[in-house]
């Protein structure tokens, strides 16, 4: 007897969901997608990881065209990983700063790549 009542409640919930969906105005799929992209509460968060590191060495510029570089040893990587970045950075006040040898830094890597769609 209880099983029959549960089925009725499930059917009513499904019917209510269908009625709610049918009450919405008809819209092309592309318009629905555009509407979702404009919704500010649905801003996508990209996958990221933050790892500690230490500035291993500062490499002077080889010519005036090339900026100074910094080698950063990343801790917690699978093997000893060294990142080389330009040593022309700005702080939160847009003032130019540069890394010094032995400085402890946090490296954040973010995936902002869009997934490619395959058309069959």
N, CA, C and O atoms as CSV, one atom per row, in Angstrom:
chain,resi,resn,atom,element,x,y,z
A,1,UNK,N,N,0.813,-1.182,0.000
A,1,UNK,CA,C,0.000,0.000,0.000
A,1,UNK,C,C,0.867,1.261,0.000
A,1,UNK,O,O,0.559,2.211,-0.719
A,2,UNK,N,N,1.948,1.290,0.793
A,2,UNK,CA,C,2.819,2.448,0.856
A,2,UNK,C,C,3.519,2.691,-0.475
A,2,UNK,O,O,3.749,3.833,-0.874
A,3,UNK,N,N,3.845,1.621,-1.136
A,3,UNK,CA,C,4.549,1.740,-2.405
A,3,UNK,C,C,3.687,2.480,-3.422
A,3,UNK,O,O,4.197,3.292,-4.194
A,4,UNK,N,N,2.401,2.206,-3.426
A,4,UNK,CA,C,1.485,2.838,-4.358
A,4,UNK,C,C,1.406,4.352,-4.094
A,4,UNK,O,O,1.358,5.139,-5.040
A,5,UNK,N,N,1.392,4.758,-2.829
A,5,UNK,CA,C,1.341,6.180,-2.481
A,5,UNK,C,C,2.623,6.903,-2.906
A,5,UNK,O,O,2.565,8.038,-3.379
A,6,UNK,N,N,3.776,6.253,-2.740
A,6,UNK,CA,C,5.042,6.857,-3.147
A,6,UNK,C,C,5.087,7.081,-4.655
A,6,UNK,O,O,5.610,8.091,-5.126
A,7,UNK,N,N,4.532,6.128,-5.409
A,7,UNK,CA,C,4.499,6.281,-6.852
A,7,UNK,C,C,3.618,7.455,-7.256
A,7,UNK,O,O,3.964,8.196,-8.177
A,8,UNK,N,N,2.496,7.635,-6.589
A,8,UNK,CA,C,1.602,8.754,-6.889
A,8,UNK,C,C,2.286,10.087,-6.598
A,8,UNK,O,O,2.167,11.029,-7.381
A,9,UNK,N,N,2.997,10.171,-5.480
A,9,UNK,CA,C,3.698,11.405,-5.127
A,9,UNK,C,C,4.790,11.706,-6.151
A,9,UNK,O,O,4.977,12.862,-6.529
A,10,UNK,N,N,5.508,10.688,-6.600
A,10,UNK,CA,C,6.547,10.854,-7.601
A,10,UNK,C,C,5.945,11.330,-8.918
A,10,UNK,O,O,6.496,12.213,-9.574
A,11,UNK,N,N,4.799,10.734,-9.307
A,11,UNK,CA,C,4.126,11.143,-10.536
A,11,UNK,C,C,3.661,12.590,-10.447
A,11,UNK,O,O,3.772,13.336,-11.420
A,12,UNK,N,N,3.145,12.994,-9.297
A,12,UNK,CA,C,2.680,14.374,-9.112
A,12,UNK,C,C,3.847,15.356,-9.207
A,12,UNK,O,O,3.718,16.428,-9.797
A,13,UNK,N,N,4.971,14.986,-8.630
A,13,UNK,CA,C,6.144,15.858,-8.689
A,13,UNK,C,C,6.630,15.998,-10.124
A,13,UNK,O,O,6.997,17.093,-10.550
A,14,UNK,N,N,6.635,14.910,-10.867
A,14,UNK,CA,C,7.056,14.959,-12.267
A,14,UNK,C,C,6.101,15.824,-13.076
A,14,UNK,O,O,6.540,16.646,-13.879
A,15,UNK,N,N,4.785,15.645,-12.870
A,15,UNK,CA,C,3.784,16.429,-13.580
A,15,UNK,C,C,3.922,17.914,-13.256
A,15,UNK,O,O,3.777,18.758,-14.141
A,16,UNK,N,N,4.202,18.235,-11.998
A,16,UNK,CA,C,4.377,19.638,-11.609
A,16,UNK,C,C,5.605,20.234,-12.297
A,16,UNK,O,O,5.580,21.389,-12.722
A,17,UNK,N,N,6.678,19.447,-12.407
A,17,UNK,CA,C,7.888,19.927,-13.083
A,17,UNK,C,C,7.648,20.158,-14.561
A,17,UNK,O,O,8.144,21.133,-15.127
A,18,UNK,N,N,6.890,19.267,-15.194
A,18,UNK,CA,C,6.576,19.421,-16.616
A,18,UNK,C,C,5.703,20.649,-16.833
A,18,UNK,O,O,5.944,21.418,-17.764
A,19,UNK,N,N,4.691,20.846,-15.988
A,19,UNK,CA,C,3.824,22.029,-16.110
A,19,UNK,C,C,4.620,23.316,-15.947
A,19,UNK,O,O,4.389,24.291,-16.662
A,20,UNK,N,N,5.551,23.317,-15.011
A,20,UNK,CA,C,6.384,24.501,-14.787
A,20,UNK,C,C,7.234,24.800,-16.023
A,20,UNK,O,O,7.376,25.957,-16.419
A,21,UNK,N,N,7.792,23.765,-16.622
A,21,UNK,CA,C,8.625,23.934,-17.810
A,21,UNK,C,C,7.798,24.416,-18.998
A,21,UNK,O,O,8.249,25.270,-19.762
A,22,UNK,N,N,6.588,23.873,-19.156
A,22,UNK,CA,C,5.725,24.274,-20.265
A,22,UNK,C,C,5.183,25.687,-20.097
A,22,UNK,O,O,4.782,26.313,-21.078
A,23,UNK,N,N,5.165,26.198,-18.876
A,23,UNK,CA,C,4.674,27.552,-18.636
A,23,UNK,C,C,5.671,28.605,-19.117
A,23,UNK,O,O,5.298,29.755,-19.346
A,24,UNK,N,N,6.916,28.221,-19.267
A,24,UNK,CA,C,7.929,29.166,-19.739
A,24,UNK,C,C,7.728,29.428,-21.229
A,24,UNK,O,O,7.257,28.553,-21.956
A,25,UNK,N,N,8.083,30.634,-21.688
A,25,UNK,CA,C,7.951,30.907,-23.125
A,25,UNK,C,C,8.940,30.061,-23.919
A,25,UNK,O,O,10.023,29.729,-23.438
A,26,UNK,N,N,8.547,29.720,-25.145
A,26,UNK,CA,C,9.434,28.926,-25.996
A,26,UNK,C,C,10.592,29.793,-26.439
A,26,UNK,O,O,10.423,30.977,-26.729
A,27,UNK,N,N,11.778,29.190,-26.489
A,27,UNK,CA,C,12.980,29.943,-26.797
A,27,UNK,C,C,13.962,29.019,-27.511
A,27,UNK,O,O,14.071,27.836,-27.187
A,28,UNK,N,N,14.666,29.573,-28.475
A,28,UNK,CA,C,15.673,28.784,-29.188
A,28,UNK,C,C,16.805,28.414,-28.231
A,28,UNK,O,O,17.064,29.116,-27.253
A,29,UNK,N,N,17.466,27.311,-28.528
A,29,UNK,CA,C,18.549,26.845,-27.665
A,29,UNK,C,C,19.667,27.879,-27.576
A,29,UNK,O,O,20.222,28.099,-26.500
A,30,UNK,N,N,20.001,28.516,-28.697
A,30,UNK,CA,C,21.057,29.523,-28.689
A,30,UNK,C,C,20.680,30.714,-27.799
A,30,UNK,O,O,21.540,31.306,-27.147
A,31,UNK,N,N,19.393,31.057,-27.778
A,31,UNK,CA,C,18.940,32.161,-26.925
A,31,UNK,C,C,19.018,31.765,-25.451
A,31,UNK,O,O,19.362,32.589,-24.603
A,32,UNK,N,N,18.698,30.495,-25.143
A,32,UNK,CA,C,18.810,30.033,-23.751
A,32,UNK,C,C,20.260,30.066,-23.287
A,32,UNK,O,O,20.553,30.467,-22.160
A,33,UNK,N,N,21.163,29.643,-24.163
A,33,UNK,CA,C,22.586,29.642,-23.815
A,33,UNK,C,C,23.078,31.072,-23.600
A,33,UNK,O,O,23.817,31.336,-22.651
A,34,UNK,N,N,22.675,31.997,-24.475
A,34,UNK,CA,C,23.066,33.398,-24.326
A,34,UNK,C,C,22.531,33.971,-23.020
A,34,UNK,O,O,23.216,34.745,-22.350
A,35,UNK,N,N,21.312,33.593,-22.660
A,35,UNK,CA,C,20.724,34.058,-21.412
A,35,UNK,C,C,21.507,33.557,-20.205
A,35,UNK,O,O,21.711,34.297,-19.242
A,36,UNK,N,N,21.946,32.302,-20.256
A,36,UNK,CA,C,22.738,31.740,-19.160
A,36,UNK,C,C,24.083,32.439,-19.027
A,36,UNK,O,O,24.570,32.652,-17.916
A,37,UNK,N,N,24.689,32.799,-20.170
A,37,UNK,CA,C,25.989,33.475,-20.127
A,37,UNK,C,C,25.881,34.869,-19.537
A,37,UNK,O,O,26.844,35.367,-18.953
A,38,UNK,N,N,24.723,35.509,-19.680
A,38,UNK,CA,C,24.528,36.858,-19.138
A,38,UNK,C,C,24.216,36.843,-17.646
A,38,UNK,O,O,24.329,37.870,-16.977
A,39,UNK,N,N,23.830,35.696,-17.129
A,39,UNK,CA,C,23.489,35.579,-15.714
A,39,UNK,C,C,24.747,35.716,-14.872
A,39,UNK,O,O,25.637,34.870,-14.950
A,40,UNK,N,N,24.833,36.776,-14.065
A,40,UNK,CA,C,26.049,37.051,-13.287
A,40,UNK,C,C,26.255,36.063,-12.147
A,40,UNK,O,O,27.375,35.928,-11.655
A,41,UNK,N,N,25.217,35.377,-11.719
A,41,UNK,CA,C,25.381,34.414,-10.625
A,41,UNK,C,C,26.007,33.117,-11.119
A,41,UNK,O,O,26.398,32.279,-10.307
A,42,UNK,N,N,26.111,32.934,-12.438
A,42,UNK,CA,C,26.663,31.710,-13.005
A,42,UNK,C,C,28.051,31.922,-13.588
A,42,UNK,O,O,28.405,31.255,-14.560
A,43,UNK,N,N,28.840,32.816,-13.036
A,43,UNK,CA,C,30.190,33.043,-13.528
A,43,UNK,C,C,31.014,31.788,-13.238
A,43,UNK,O,O,31.112,31.363,-12.087
A,44,UNK,N,N,31.606,31.194,-14.274
A,44,UNK,CA,C,32.315,29.931,-14.055
A,44,UNK,C,C,33.609,30.138,-13.286
A,44,UNK,O,O,34.322,31.122,-13.484
A,45,UNK,N,N,33.891,29.204,-12.418
A,45,UNK,CA,C,35.166,29.208,-11.718
A,45,UNK,C,C,36.064,28.206,-12.415
A,45,UNK,O,O,35.662,27.073,-12.681
A,46,UNK,N,N,37.257,28.624,-12.701
A,46,UNK,CA,C,38.195,27.775,-13.410
A,46,UNK,C,C,39.000,26.957,-12.411
A,46,UNK,O,O,39.218,27.371,-11.273
A,47,UNK,N,N,39.429,25.802,-12.857
A,47,UNK,CA,C,40.254,24.948,-12.016
A,47,UNK,C,C,41.592,25.636,-11.768
A,47,UNK,O,O,42.191,26.187,-12.692
A,48,UNK,N,N,42.059,25.605,-10.526
A,48,UNK,CA,C,43.344,26.231,-10.214
A,48,UNK,C,C,44.002,25.504,-9.058
A,48,UNK,O,O,43.357,24.777,-8.303
A,49,UNK,N,N,45.309,25.723,-8.942
A,49,UNK,CA,C,46.072,25.162,-7.839
A,49,UNK,C,C,47.125,26.187,-7.437
A,49,UNK,O,O,47.702,26.863,-8.289
A,50,UNK,N,N,47.369,26.296,-6.153
A,50,UNK,CA,C,48.385,27.208,-5.634
A,50,UNK,C,C,49.438,26.381,-4.910
A,50,UNK,O,O,49.123,25.571,-4.039
A,51,UNK,N,N,50.712,26.604,-5.292
A,51,UNK,CA,C,51.814,25.850,-4.702
A,51,UNK,C,C,52.880,26.825,-4.212
A,51,UNK,O,O,53.098,27.866,-4.831
A,52,UNK,N,N,53.543,26.497,-3.109
A,52,UNK,CA,C,54.631,27.355,-2.646
A,52,UNK,C,C,55.883,27.158,-3.493
A,52,UNK,O,O,56.103,26.093,-4.070
A,53,UNK,N,N,56.684,28.192,-3.552
A,53,UNK,CA,C,57.931,28.124,-4.300
A,53,UNK,C,C,58.957,29.085,-3.741
A,53,UNK,O,O,58.647,29.918,-2.889
A,54,UNK,N,N,60.175,28.965,-4.224
A,54,UNK,CA,C,61.270,29.826,-3.793
A,54,UNK,C,C,62.034,30.293,-5.025
A,54,UNK,O,O,62.303,29.511,-5.937
A,55,UNK,N,N,62.381,31.583,-5.041
A,55,UNK,CA,C,63.154,32.117,-6.161
A,55,UNK,C,C,64.550,31.516,-6.078
A,55,UNK,O,O,65.282,31.752,-5.116
A,56,UNK,N,N,64.910,30.744,-7.086
A,56,UNK,CA,C,66.179,30.026,-7.109
A,56,UNK,C,C,67.314,30.935,-7.576
A,56,UNK,O,O,68.372,30.981,-6.949
A,57,UNK,N,N,67.094,31.654,-8.672
A,57,UNK,CA,C,68.116,32.584,-9.149
A,57,UNK,C,C,67.489,33.638,-10.043
A,57,UNK,O,O,66.414,33.441,-10.610
A,58,UNK,N,N,68.184,34.760,-10.157
A,58,UNK,CA,C,67.790,35.858,-11.020
A,58,UNK,C,C,68.725,35.853,-12.225
A,58,UNK,O,O,69.947,35.847,-12.077
A,59,UNK,N,N,68.137,35.857,-13.411
A,59,UNK,CA,C,68.935,35.809,-14.640
A,59,UNK,C,C,68.936,37.197,-15.262
A,59,UNK,O,O,67.878,37.711,-15.623
A,60,UNK,N,N,70.114,37.814,-15.392
A,60,UNK,CA,C,70.168,39.158,-15.976
A,60,UNK,C,C,69.769,39.120,-17.453
A,60,UNK,O,O,69.905,38.083,-18.102
A,61,UNK,N,N,69.280,40.236,-17.988
A,61,UNK,CA,C,68.874,40.248,-19.397
A,61,UNK,C,C,70.076,40.040,-20.315
A,61,UNK,O,O,71.166,40.550,-20.060
A,62,UNK,N,N,69.852,39.271,-21.403
A,62,UNK,CA,C,70.932,39.018,-22.351
A,62,UNK,C,C,71.130,40.193,-23.294
A,62,UNK,O,O,72.225,40.401,-23.815
A,63,UNK,N,N,70.078,40.954,-23.512
A,63,UNK,CA,C,70.166,42.159,-24.333
A,63,UNK,C,C,69.120,43.144,-23.830
A,63,UNK,O,O,68.350,42.835,-22.921
A,64,UNK,N,N,69.098,44.317,-24.420
A,64,UNK,CA,C,68.133,45.320,-23.964
A,64,UNK,C,C,66.712,44.942,-24.367
A,64,UNK,O,O,65.759,45.453,-23.780
A,65,UNK,N,N,66.544,44.065,-25.346
A,65,UNK,CA,C,65.208,43.644,-25.777
A,65,UNK,C,C,64.579,42.649,-24.803
A,65,UNK,O,O,63.355,42.569,-24.708
A,66,UNK,N,N,65.394,41.900,-24.090
A,66,UNK,CA,C,64.894,40.868,-23.199
A,66,UNK,C,C,64.878,41.382,-21.759
A,66,UNK,O,O,65.842,42.004,-21.314
A,67,UNK,N,N,63.785,41.124,-21.027
A,67,UNK,CA,C,63.732,41.540,-19.621
A,67,UNK,C,C,64.485,40.564,-18.713
A,67,UNK,O,O,64.837,39.458,-19.124
A,68,UNK,N,N,64.720,40.989,-17.490
A,68,UNK,CA,C,65.326,40.128,-16.481
A,68,UNK,C,C,64.357,38.977,-16.191
A,68,UNK,O,O,63.142,39.159,-16.261
A,69,UNK,N,N,64.883,37.808,-15.871
A,69,UNK,CA,C,64.047,36.637,-15.599
A,69,UNK,C,C,64.356,36.090,-14.213
A,69,UNK,O,O,65.419,36.352,-13.649
A,70,UNK,N,N,63.412,35.328,-13.674
A,70,UNK,CA,C,63.586,34.700,-12.370
A,70,UNK,C,C,63.247,33.224,-12.495
A,70,UNK,O,O,62.211,32.871,-13.059
A,71,UNK,N,N,64.117,32.353,-11.971
A,71,UNK,CA,C,63.842,30.918,-11.901
A,71,UNK,C,C,63.236,30.632,-10.540
A,71,UNK,O,O,63.804,30.993,-9.510
A,72,UNK,N,N,62.072,29.976,-10.537
A,72,UNK,CA,C,61.374,29.674,-9.294
A,72,UNK,C,C,61.293,28.164,-9.143
A,72,UNK,O,O,60.773,27.477,-10.023
A,73,UNK,N,N,61.809,27.641,-8.024
A,73,UNK,CA,C,61.719,26.217,-7.714
A,73,UNK,C,C,60.373,25.972,-7.038
A,73,UNK,O,O,60.102,26.518,-5.968
A,74,UNK,N,N,59.531,25.150,-7.665
A,74,UNK,CA,C,58.183,24.889,-7.156
A,74,UNK,C,C,58.227,23.684,-6.232
A,74,UNK,O,O,58.689,22.610,-6.616
A,75,UNK,N,N,57.743,23.872,-5.014
A,75,UNK,CA,C,57.701,22.781,-4.042
A,75,UNK,C,C,56.410,22.006,-4.228
A,75,UNK,O,O,55.383,22.579,-4.593
A,76,UNK,N,N,56.456,20.717,-3.981
A,76,UNK,CA,C,55.262,19.888,-4.076
A,76,UNK,C,C,54.984,19.394,-5.481
A,76,UNK,O,O,53.980,18.714,-5.690
A,77,UNK,N,N,55.818,19.701,-6.442
A,77,UNK,CA,C,55.638,19.177,-7.797
A,77,UNK,C,C,56.105,17.728,-7.813
A,77,UNK,O,O,56.786,17.278,-6.891
A,78,UNK,N,N,55.737,17.001,-8.863
A,78,UNK,CA,C,56.112,15.592,-8.953
A,78,UNK,C,C,57.617,15.407,-8.914
A,78,UNK,O,O,58.117,14.498,-8.251
A,79,UNK,N,N,58.332,16.253,-9.610
A,79,UNK,CA,C,59.787,16.242,-9.558
A,79,UNK,C,C,60.218,17.689,-9.373
A,79,UNK,O,O,59.375,18.585,-9.329
A,80,UNK,N,N,61.498,17.923,-9.266
A,80,UNK,CA,C,61.955,19.293,-9.071
A,80,UNK,C,C,61.632,20.112,-10.313
A,80,UNK,O,O,62.279,19.967,-11.350
A,81,UNK,N,N,60.639,20.964,-10.198
A,81,UNK,CA,C,60.210,21.784,-11.324
A,81,UNK,C,C,60.718,23.212,-11.142
A,81,UNK,O,O,60.647,23.777,-10.051
A,82,UNK,N,N,61.221,23.772,-12.213
A,82,UNK,CA,C,61.695,25.149,-12.213
A,82,UNK,C,C,60.853,25.927,-13.219
A,82,UNK,O,O,60.749,25.537,-14.382
A,83,UNK,N,N,60.261,27.011,-12.774
A,83,UNK,CA,C,59.534,27.903,-13.663
A,83,UNK,C,C,60.393,29.124,-13.932
A,83,UNK,O,O,61.023,29.658,-13.019
A,84,UNK,N,N,60.423,29.565,-15.173
A,84,UNK,CA,C,61.156,30.790,-15.499
A,84,UNK,C,C,60.133,31.828,-15.954
A,84,UNK,O,O,59.407,31.620,-16.926
A,85,UNK,N,N,60.090,32.945,-15.236
A,85,UNK,CA,C,59.164,34.012,-15.581
A,85,UNK,C,C,59.931,35.316,-15.730
A,85,UNK,O,O,61.051,35.456,-15.240
A,86,UNK,N,N,59.305,36.272,-16.419
A,86,UNK,CA,C,59.899,37.601,-16.503
A,86,UNK,C,C,59.832,38.243,-15.132
A,86,UNK,O,O,58.834,38.104,-14.425
A,87,UNK,N,N,60.872,38.935,-14.759
A,87,UNK,CA,C,60.936,39.556,-13.437
A,87,UNK,C,C,60.460,41.008,-13.522
A,87,UNK,O,O,61.068,41.907,-12.941
A,88,UNK,N,N,59.382,41.220,-14.243
A,88,UNK,CA,C,58.763,42.543,-14.338
A,88,UNK,C,C,57.334,42.394,-13.835
A,88,UNK,O,O,56.427,42.096,-14.612
A,89,UNK,N,N,57.134,42.596,-12.554
A,89,UNK,CA,C,55.850,42.381,-11.915
A,89,UNK,C,C,55.311,43.690,-11.357
A,89,UNK,O,O,56.049,44.662,-11.197
A,90,UNK,N,N,54.013,43.702,-11.062
A,90,UNK,CA,C,53.396,44.864,-10.427
A,90,UNK,C,C,52.654,44.404,-9.180
A,90,UNK,O,O,52.160,43.278,-9.113
A,91,UNK,N,N,52.585,45.292,-8.194
A,91,UNK,CA,C,51.849,44.963,-6.976
A,91,UNK,C,C,50.408,45.463,-7.106
A,91,UNK,O,O,49.990,45.906,-8.176
A,92,UNK,N,N,49.651,45.386,-5.996
A,92,UNK,CA,C,48.240,45.766,-6.032
A,92,UNK,C,C,48.020,47.252,-6.298
A,92,UNK,O,O,46.910,47.660,-6.639
A,93,UNK,N,N,49.067,48.067,-6.144
A,93,UNK,CA,C,48.972,49.512,-6.409
A,93,UNK,C,C,49.556,49.873,-7.768
A,93,UNK,O,O,49.793,51.048,-8.049
A,94,UNK,N,N,49.792,48.864,-8.617
A,94,UNK,CA,C,50.379,49.014,-9.952
A,94,UNK,C,C,51.784,49.618,-9.918
A,94,UNK,O,O,52.200,50.272,-10.875
A,95,UNK,N,N,52.508,49.405,-8.831
A,95,UNK,CA,C,53.908,49.809,-8.751
A,95,UNK,C,C,54.771,48.643,-9.223
A,95,UNK,O,O,54.468,47.485,-8.937
A,96,UNK,N,N,55.848,48.953,-9.948
A,96,UNK,CA,C,56.732,47.894,-10.437
A,96,UNK,C,C,57.538,47.303,-9.280
A,96,UNK,O,O,58.093,48.028,-8.455
A,97,UNK,N,N,57.587,45.981,-9.241
A,97,UNK,CA,C,58.368,45.268,-8.232
A,97,UNK,C,C,59.134,44.157,-8.943
A,97,UNK,O,O,58.811,43.788,-10.072
A,98,UNK,N,N,60.151,43.632,-8.268
A,98,UNK,CA,C,60.888,42.508,-8.831
A,98,UNK,C,C,61.210,41.521,-7.715
A,98,UNK,O,O,61.324,41.895,-6.548
A,99,UNK,N,N,61.351,40.278,-8.091
A,99,UNK,CA,C,61.657,39.222,-7.133
A,99,UNK,C,C,63.145,39.237,-6.803
A,99,UNK,O,O,63.975,39.614,-7.630
A,100,UNK,N,N,63.462,38.828,-5.597
A,100,UNK,CA,C,64.855,38.713,-5.147
A,100,UNK,C,C,65.167,37.248,-4.898
A,100,UNK,O,O,64.268,36.460,-4.604
A,101,UNK,N,N,66.430,36.882,-5.015
A,101,UNK,CA,C,66.855,35.502,-4.798
A,101,UNK,C,C,66.510,35.077,-3.371
A,101,UNK,O,O,66.769,35.809,-2.415
A,102,UNK,N,N,65.929,33.898,-3.239
A,102,UNK,CA,C,65.565,33.349,-1.933
A,102,UNK,C,C,64.178,33.751,-1.457
A,102,UNK,O,O,63.742,33.298,-0.398
A,103,UNK,N,N,63.468,34.594,-2.212
A,103,UNK,CA,C,62.130,35.032,-1.797
A,103,UNK,C,C,61.153,33.861,-1.890
A,103,UNK,O,O,61.218,33.061,-2.823
A,104,UNK,N,N,60.253,33.771,-0.920
A,104,UNK,CA,C,59.212,32.745,-0.925
A,104,UNK,C,C,58.001,33.310,-1.654
A,104,UNK,O,O,57.546,34.417,-1.365
A,105,UNK,N,N,57.486,32.536,-2.598
A,105,UNK,CA,C,56.354,32.982,-3.409
A,105,UNK,C,C,55.294,31.884,-3.456
A,105,UNK,O,O,55.587,30.712,-3.216
A,106,UNK,N,N,54.067,32.275,-3.765
A,106,UNK,CA,C,52.984,31.331,-4.019
A,106,UNK,C,C,52.673,31.391,-5.506
A,106,UNK,O,O,52.391,32.459,-6.048
A,107,UNK,N,N,52.727,30.246,-6.156
A,107,UNK,CA,C,52.463,30.144,-7.577
A,107,UNK,C,C,51.038,29.615,-7.752
A,107,UNK,O,O,50.703,28.548,-7.237
A,108,UNK,N,N,50.204,30.360,-8.476
A,108,UNK,CA,C,48.847,29.919,-8.773
A,108,UNK,C,C,48.737,29.653,-10.261
A,108,UNK,O,O,49.001,30.529,-11.085
A,109,UNK,N,N,48.349,28.443,-10.591
A,109,UNK,CA,C,48.151,28.047,-11.985
A,109,UNK,C,C,46.654,27.873,-12.184
A,109,UNK,O,O,46.004,27.132,-11.447
A,110,UNK,N,N,46.105,28.565,-13.191
A,110,UNK,CA,C,44.670,28.539,-13.458
A,110,UNK,C,C,44.413,28.018,-14.856
A,110,UNK,O,O,45.119,28.373,-15.800
A,111,UNK,N,N,43.408,27.180,-14.987
A,111,UNK,CA,C,43.017,26.642,-16.293
A,111,UNK,C,C,41.860,27.470,-16.822
A,111,UNK,O,O,40.738,27.372,-16.325
A,112,UNK,N,N,42.134,28.281,-17.827
A,112,UNK,CA,C,41.082,29.077,-18.438
A,112,UNK,C,C,40.762,28.591,-19.836
A,112,UNK,O,O,40.076,29.278,-20.592
A,113,UNK,N,N,41.254,27.409,-20.188
A,113,UNK,CA,C,41.042,26.874,-21.528
A,113,UNK,C,C,39.574,26.504,-21.708
A,113,UNK,O,O,38.935,25.968,-20.803
A,114,UNK,N,N,39.068,26.796,-22.871
A,114,UNK,CA,C,37.702,26.426,-23.223
A,114,UNK,C,C,37.738,25.042,-23.842
A,114,UNK,O,O,38.659,24.694,-24.580
A,115,UNK,N,N,36.733,24.273,-23.532
A,115,UNK,CA,C,36.669,22.938,-24.107
A,115,UNK,C,C,36.229,23.050,-25.556
A,115,UNK,O,O,35.250,23.720,-25.881
A,116,UNK,N,N,36.970,22.383,-26.407
A,116,UNK,CA,C,36.634,22.390,-27.823
A,116,UNK,C,C,35.478,21.439,-28.073
A,116,UNK,O,O,35.441,20.330,-27.541
A,117,UNK,N,N,34.548,21.881,-28.879
A,117,UNK,CA,C,33.414,21.033,-29.227
A,117,UNK,C,C,33.710,20.309,-30.517
A,117,UNK,O,O,34.225,20.897,-31.468
A,118,UNK,N,N,33.394,19.068,-30.546
A,118,UNK,CA,C,33.579,18.278,-31.762
A,118,UNK,C,C,32.249,18.194,-32.479
A,118,UNK,O,O,31.224,17.834,-31.901
A,119,UNK,N,N,32.294,18.532,-33.735
A,119,UNK,CA,C,31.081,18.433,-34.544
A,119,UNK,C,C,31.160,17.150,-35.347
A,119,UNK,O,O,32.140,16.898,-36.048
A,120,UNK,N,N,30.111,16.337,-35.238
A,120,UNK,CA,C,30.116,15.082,-35.979
A,120,UNK,C,C,29.351,15.213,-37.267
A,120,UNK,O,O,29.249,14.249,-38.026
